[in-house]
Amino acid sequence: MCIICHPDPLWRATWEGRTLDQIYTKILKFMPDDDPGSLSPAEAASAVAYILQSNGFEAGLIPLPTDDTVLSRIRVEAPPK
């Protein structure tokens, strides 16, 4: 579970301005710490969606894709206030 190592899902300062493929790839390749690379593409995309929602981003109508090309077109920007 992510919460064991990441009790606070707030991360805007680190990822703002980057694209979702960067976050997705990091999670897919390097998480979890005790078994890196063991998540499926769908699990990594779900983790990204959870992180976004935990940081105030509204959920979309469809699940996040697992296609790097599509995710590279989505930039993390602070939600409007």
Secondary structure, 3 states (H helix, E strand, C coil): CHHHHCCCCCCHHHHCCCEHHHHHHHHHHHCCCCCCCCCCHHHHHHHHHHHHHHCCCCCCCCCCCCCHHHHCCCECCCCCC
